[in-house]
Amino acid sequence: MHIKKRDSSIDQFDPIKIKEAIYSAVRASHIEDYEAVTEEIYNEVKEKISDKFNINTPKIRDIEKII
């Protein structure tokens, strides 16, 4: 899958960046089982991205809205 960046260039979609952002937010929230919560949210976000953009190239803003 590819993603359209803010400068309109197209790049390879890197889901690890999404996971890292979720991890940081969950960790900052001082949730006790932050690794399990991160994984749960990440899997849900991946599924929504896959369902919504299986053919189209999403923009970064589209991904941000899902998260």
Secondary structure, 3 states (H helix, E strand, C coil): CEEECCCCCEEECCHHHHHHHHHHHHHHCCCCCHHHHHHHHHHHHHHHHHHHCCCCCCEHHHHHHHC
